Amino acid sequence: MALAEQELIEIEQVLTGPDASGAAFGELRKRFPGLALTRCDASDVTEEPFRSYPAFDLHLLDAGDHCAQVTADPARATGLILAKRSQS
C-alpha cells in the first residue's frame, strides 16, 4: 500500500490533533486498517524520521521485500512506526 498525499495529510492531522499523544495510535489503526502500525520510543529508532511532530516521530516502513526497513519513500510504505518523543 503506497501512501498518497491525502493520506499523509490525514496522518498529519491525527498526529497534530489535541489528543495526539493519547489517541493517535488507535485513531490511525481505525483509519488505515491496511497499514502495519508499530509504536515505540523515539530512542529505539536510529534512522531519521520521515516527519516529526510534537509527540511523535513518524517513520515509514517498507516490508515489501524479504526484510522490513525504514524508508523515506511514501510510494514504498506498507506501514508506519510511531516513535514516541519524550516530553521534556
Secondary structure, 3 states (H helix, E strand, C coil): CCCCHHHHHHHHHHHCCCCHHHHHHHHHHHHCCCCEEEEEEHHHCCCCCCEECCCEEEEEEECCCCCCEEECCHHHCCEEEEEECCCC
